[in-house]
């Protein structure tokens, strides 16, 4: 008797059913993503195209958005790999209706609709709210470092950067002549500065400069020569901001002496010389990225911040270039309130949980004034209180954490927000951003967190269907 096998005939003219709906199971994630995108308002995407139909035909923005959302859901953010899977993966072929957009088209779509992709987060949050998944009574704030699309070896000092500009462009002398005339461009200011209160002035000046850059949303050029010029300009801007802050501090101190007297203002801090030229460092691949600590190493990265509910639904997602979290508590809660309001959710957070990295007296007081109950670990070692923090909110929070109810609340933080980053980094292998620049990374992070919420909504839908 002959052996009995299923036929494997690769010469068969048709290997798959002609109807795309027969290619995947009805409960497949691809169908859910297609239906979810159908519910979104895509007017911002379509508004970027001509209405008269002139020009070469473009891929439908709805299809391209569905493709990107599904790709991020399955942990595939790379445009070249997305193109490959549009040829080889059945789910991708269903989404594209057997079209194959090339990787350049996918990348340009992501760049062209940067803001619209960022705004998808709020619409997905609204879908989760309609399904009853957004409970805002208790929320947790946390952040995690994500590697930037840049190498640590690309960090340059001002001197090294100038050498590379000379080597690559040969225009540094001409640019300096145009900018400074007969001067060198690195002359010392004609005044002495003082240390002391200067630190706050410099900090605020740098913060304002970073805010201006974030609002400008300046894209990172693809050309290395243009990136070097951008890095050179930013280092000079940082240096100029420092010098202006020095002068403002000097003027404020002298004005205080004239108005209140030398005795009221005190002897003043010790004088010091401002740097003669920019003394910072910058990454020439992604100038917005900052060196942050990863274990024992430091690499260019961004600090991704989230606010999550007890159902692990992300209600706020932002990006900061600050490695520490202590300035992010109140801004993240405020961002969560804006997102909830934009999604049509009237409820507001009542209890806010955060670890010791978010400790800030001012932020904790601000949340309490708005009727919220912040439960923030005052320190990492409960048995050894910090002598520099004794009194005020610190002692109060230690008493709260010492109670059974306060301790139970704080224990919920770990189960609420830390699995969010574990699912993104470990399950979906999204540990590095694929785009460069603060605005582009923020757009990618919000798209990534929107797909996290969409996956939660998909699992909830499956549970309801099988209940």
C-alpha positions in Angstrom: 0.0 0.0 0.0 1.4 3.4 -1.0 2.1 6.1 1.6 -0.6 8.7 2.0 0.5 12.4 2.1 -1.2 15.7 1.4 -0.3 17.0 -2.0 2.4 19.8 -2.1 2.1 21.1 -5.6 4.1 24.4 -6.0 3.1 24.6 -9.7 -0.6 25.2 -8.6 -1.9 28.4 -10.2 -3.7 29.6 -7.1 -2.4 28.8 -3.6 -4.7 31.2 -1.6 -8.5 31.9 -1.7 -9.4 34.8 -3.9 -11.3 36.5 -1.0 -8.9 38.3 1.4 -11.3 37.7 4.3 -10.6 34.0 4.0 -6.9 34.5 4.5 -7.1 35.3 8.3 -9.3 34.2 11.2 -12.1 36.5 12.1 -10.5 37.3 15.5 -7.1 38.1 14.1 -5.4 41.3 15.3 -5.2 42.7 11.7 -8.9 42.8 11.3 -9.3 44.5 14.7 -6.7 47.2 13.7 -8.5 47.7 10.3 -11.8 48.2 12.1 -10.3 50.5 14.8 -8.7 52.8 12.2 -12.1 53.0 10.5 -13.4 54.6 13.7 -10.7 57.3 13.8 -11.0 60.9 12.4 -8.3 61.0 9.6 -9.1 64.5 8.3 -5.6 65.7 9.3 -4.0 63.0 7.2 -6.2 63.7 4.1 -5.8 67.5 4.4 -2.2 67.2 3.5 -3.0 66.0 -0.1 -4.3 68.0 -3.1 -8.1 67.9 -3.6 -8.0 68.4 -7.4 -6.5 64.9 -8.0 -3.5 66.3 -9.9 -0.1 64.6 -9.6 1.0 61.0 -9.1 -1.3 58.7 -7.2 -0.5 58.2 -3.6 -1.3 55.3 -1.3 -4.5 55.8 0.7 -3.5 57.4 4.0 -6.0 55.1 5.8 -4.2 52.1 4.5 -0.8 53.5 5.3 -1.9 54.4 8.8 -3.4 50.9 9.3 -0.1 49.4 8.1 2.0 51.5 10.6 -0.3 50.9 13.5 -0.3 47.1 12.9 3.5 47.1 12.4 4.0 48.8 15.8 1.5 46.4 17.4 3.6 43.4 16.4 6.9 45.2 17.2 8.1 46.0 13.7 8.9 49.8 13.4 11.6 49.5 10.7 10.4 50.6 7.3 12.5 48.2 5.3 11.3 45.3 7.4 7.7 46.5 7.0 8.2 46.5 3.2 9.5 43.0 3.3 6.6 41.7 5.4 4.2 43.3 3.0 5.5 40.7 0.5 5.9 37.8 2.9 3.4 38.1 5.8 -0.2 37.3 5.2 -1.6 39.8 7.7 0.4 42.6 6.2 -0.8 41.6 2.7 -4.4 41.7 3.9 -3.9 45.2 5.3 -2.3 46.5 2.1 -4.7 44.6 -0.2 -1.7 43.0 -1.8 0.0 46.4 -2.5 3.6 46.8 -1.5 4.6 50.3 -0.5 8.4 50.6 -0.5 10.3 51.6 2.6 11.0 55.1 1.3 7.2 55.7 1.0 6.6 54.3 4.5 9.4 56.5 6.0 8.2 59.6 4.2 4.6 59.0 5.3 5.8 58.8 8.9 7.7 62.1 8.5 5.0 63.9 6.6 2.3 63.1 9.1 4.4 63.5 12.3 1.8 65.5 14.2 -1.2 63.6 13.0 0.4 60.3 14.1 1.0 61.9 17.5 -2.6 62.9 17.8 -3.8 59.3 17.2 -3.0 58.6 20.8 -6.0 60.7 22.1 -8.5 59.0 19.6 -7.4 55.5 20.7 -7.8 56.6 24.3 -11.4 57.6 23.5 -12.0 54.2 22.0 -10.8 52.6 25.2 -13.0 54.9 27.2 -16.1 53.8 25.2 -15.2 50.2 26.1 -15.1 51.1 29.8 -11.4 50.5 30.2 -10.4 53.9 31.5 -10.7 54.1 35.3 -8.9 57.2 36.5 -9.3 56.9 40.3 -5.8 55.6 40.8 -3.0 56.3 38.3 0.7 55.8 38.4 3.5 57.8 36.8 6.8 56.3 35.7 9.5 56.8 33.1 12.0 54.6 31.3 15.1 55.3 29.2 14.9 54.3 25.5 18.0 54.3 23.4 18.2 57.0 20.7 19.0 56.2 17.1 22.5 57.4 17.6 25.9 56.1 18.7 27.7 57.2 21.8 30.8 57.6 19.7 29.1 60.4 17.7 29.3 62.7 20.7 31.7 65.7 20.0 33.1 68.6 21.9 33.1 72.1 20.4 36.7 71.8 19.3 36.3 68.4 17.7 33.1 69.5 16.0 34.9 72.5 14.6 37.6 70.3 13.2 35.1 68.0 11.5 33.3 71.0 10.0 36.6 72.2 8.6 37.4 68.8 7.2 34.0 68.1 5.6 32.8 71.5 4.5 35.8 73.8 4.4 33.5 76.8 5.1 34.1 77.4 8.8 36.5 80.4 8.3 34.1 82.1 5.9 31.2 81.5 8.2 33.1 82.9 11.2 34.2 86.0 9.3 30.6 86.6 8.4 29.4 86.1 11.9 32.1 87.8 13.9 33.8 90.1 11.5 37.4 90.8 12.6 36.9 89.2 16.0 37.8 85.6 16.8 34.3 84.8 18.2 35.5 83.3 21.5 36.3 86.6 23.4 35.6 86.7 27.1 32.7 88.9 28.2 33.7 92.3 29.7 32.4 91.5 33.2 33.0 89.2 36.1 30.3 86.6 37.0 29.5 85.1 40.3 28.6 81.5 41.2 25.9 81.1 43.9 22.5 82.1 42.6 23.8 81.8 39.1 22.9 78.1 39.0 19.1 78.8 39.0 19.5 81.5 36.4 21.5 79.2 34.1 19.0 76.4 34.7 16.1 78.5 33.8 17.9 79.9 30.7 18.7 76.4 29.5 15.1 75.3 30.1 13.7 78.2 28.1 16.1 77.4 25.3 15.0 73.7 25.3 11.4 74.8 25.3 12.0 77.0 22.3 13.7 74.2 20.4 10.8 71.8 21.2 8.2 74.3 19.9 10.3 74.8 16.7 10.2 71.0 16.0 13.3 71.4 13.9 13.8 68.1 12.0 17.2 66.4 12.1 18.9 66.7 8.6 19.9 63.5 6.8 23.1 65.1 5.5 26.0 64.8 7.9 27.3 68.1 6.8 24.0 69.8 7.7 23.9 68.0 11.0 27.4 69.2 11.9 26.3 72.8 11.2 23.2 72.3 13.4 25.3 70.9 16.2 27.8 73.8 15.9 24.9 76.3 16.1 23.3 74.7 19.1 26.5 74.6 21.1 26.9 78.3 20.3 23.3 79.0 21.3 23.9 77.2 24.6 27.0 79.2 25.3 25.2 82.5 24.4 22.3 81.6 26.7 24.7 81.0 29.5 26.4 84.4 28.9 23.0 86.1 28.8 22.0 84.4 32.1 25.2 85.5 33.6 24.5 89.1 32.7 20.9 88.9 33.9 22.1 87.5 37.2 24.7 90.3 37.6 22.1 93.0 36.7 19.6 91.5 39.2 22.2 91.4 42.0 23.4 94.9 41.3 19.8 96.2 41.2 19.1 94.5 44.5 22.2 96.2 46.0 21.0 99.6 44.8 17.4 99.1 46.0 17.9 97.1 49.2 21.5 97.8 50.1 24.6 95.7 50.3 23.7 94.3 53.8 20.3 93.0 52.7 21.7 91.4 49.6 24.7 89.8 51.4 28.3 89.7 50.3 27.5 87.8 47.1 29.0 84.6 45.8 32.6 84.3 44.8 33.5 85.6 41.3 34.5 83.2 38.5 35.3 83.4 34.8 32.7 82.3 32.3 34.0 79.9 29.7 35.6 81.6 26.7 33.9 79.3 24.2 31.2 76.5 24.3 32.4 73.8 26.7 29.5 71.3 26.3 29.1 68.1 24.2 26.6 67.2 21.6 25.7 64.1 19.5 26.2 64.7 15.8 23.7 61.9 14.8 20.8 63.1 17.0 21.5 66.5 18.6 18.4 66.2 20.8 19.5 63.0 22.4 21.2 63.1 25.8 23.6 60.7 27.5 21.7 58.8 30.1 22.7 56.0 32.4 21.9 52.4 31.4 23.2 50.1 34.1 26.8 50.9 34.3 27.0 52.6 31.0 25.9 55.9 29.5 24.4 56.0 26.0 22.4 58.6 24.0 18.8 58.2 25.0 15.4 59.8 25.7 13.4 59.6 28.9 9.9 58.2 28.0 7.2 59.2 30.5 3.8 57.6 31.0 0.7 57.9 33.2 -1.2 54.6 33.5 -4.4 53.5 35.0 -5.1 50.3 37.1 -6.0 48.5 33.8 -2.6 49.5 32.4 -4.2 51.9 30.0 -1.8 54.8 29.2 -3.5 58.1 29.6 -0.5 60.3 29.0 2.7 59.8 27.0 5.5 62.4 26.7 9.2 62.6 26.0 11.9 64.5 27.9 15.6 64.9 27.5 16.2 65.1 31.2 17.6 61.9 32.7 16.1 62.5 36.2 12.4 62.3 36.9 12.0 64.8 39.7 10.6 67.6 37.5 8.1 65.4 35.7 5.4 64.6 38.3 3.1 67.6 38.0 3.6 68.1 34.2 2.7 64.4 33.5 -0.4 64.6 35.6 -1.4 67.8 33.9 -0.8 66.1 30.5 -3.0 63.2 31.6 -5.8 65.7 32.5 -5.5 67.3 29.0 -5.6 63.9 27.3 -8.6 62.8 29.3 -10.5 66.0 28.5 -9.6 65.7 24.8 -10.9 62.1 24.8 -14.2 63.2 26.4 -13.5 61.6 29.8 -14.8 63.7 32.6 -13.2 61.8 35.5 -9.9 63.0 36.8 -7.2 61.2 38.8 -7.8 61.1 42.5 -4.7 59.2 43.7 -1.3 59.6 42.0 1.4 57.0 42.7 5.1 57.5 41.9 8.5 56.2 43.0 11.2 58.1 44.9 12.7 59.5 41.7 9.7 61.8 41.4 10.0 63.4 44.8 9.5 67.2 44.7 7.9 69.3 47.4 6.6 71.8 44.9 5.0 69.2 42.6 3.4 67.3 45.5 2.0 70.5 47.0 0.7 71.4 43.5 -1.2 68.1 43.2 -2.7 68.4 46.7 -3.9 71.9 45.9 -5.8 70.5 42.9 -7.6 68.0 45.1 -5.4 64.9 44.3 -3.7 62.6 46.8 -0.1 62.0 45.8 1.6 59.0 47.3 5.3 59.3 46.3 8.0 57.4 48.0 10.0 60.0 49.9 13.2 57.9 49.7 14.5 54.5 48.7 15.5 53.5 52.2 12.7 53.8 54.7 14.8 52.9 57.7 17.3 55.7 57.0 15.5 59.0 56.5 17.4 61.8 54.6 18.5 64.5 57.0 18.3 67.1 54.2 14.6 66.5 53.6 13.3 66.4 57.2 10.1 68.3 57.9 7.1 69.4 55.7 5.8 67.0 53.1 8.7 64.6 53.6 7.7 63.7 57.2 4.0 63.6 56.2 4.7 61.2 53.4 6.8 58.9 55.6 3.9 58.8 58.0 1.4 58.0 55.2 3.7 55.2 53.9 4.0 53.8 57.3 0.2 53.2 57.5 -1.3 50.0 56.2 -3.6 51.8 53.7 -0.8 54.0 52.4 1.6 51.1 52.0 -1.1 49.1 50.1 -1.7 52.0 47.8 1.9 52.4 47.0 2.4 48.6 46.3 -0.2 48.9 43.5 2.2 51.2 41.6 4.5 48.4 40.6 1.6 46.3 39.2 0.1 49.3 37.3 2.9 51.0 35.4 6.0 48.8 35.3 4.3 46.1 33.3 3.6 48.7 30.6 7.3 49.2 29.9 7.9 45.5 30.2 5.3 44.7 27.5 6.7 47.4 25.2 10.4 46.7 25.7 10.4 42.9 26.2 7.3 41.5 24.5 7.4 43.8 21.5 11.2 44.3 21.6 10.9 48.1 21.2 13.9 49.3 23.2 15.2 51.9 20.7 13.6 54.7 18.9 13.9 54.6 15.1 13.5 58.3 14.5 15.7 61.3 15.4 14.9 64.6 17.0 12.7 65.4 19.9 9.5 66.1 17.9 10.0 62.9 15.8 10.7 60.7 18.8 7.6 62.2 20.7 5.5 61.3 17.7 6.9 57.8 17.6 6.5 57.3 21.4 2.8 58.4 21.3 2.1 56.1 18.3 3.8 53.3 20.3 1.8 53.9 23.4 -1.4 54.2 21.3 -0.8 50.7 19.9 -0.2 49.5 23.5 -3.7 50.8 24.4 -5.1 49.2 21.1 -3.7 45.8 22.1 -5.4 46.1 25.5 -8.6 47.0 23.8 -8.2 44.0 21.4 -7.7 41.6 24.3 -10.7 43.1 26.2 -12.9 42.6 23.0 -11.8 39.0 22.8 -12.6 38.3 26.4 -16.1 39.9 26.1 -16.7 37.9 22.9 -15.8 34.6 24.6 -17.5 35.3 27.9 
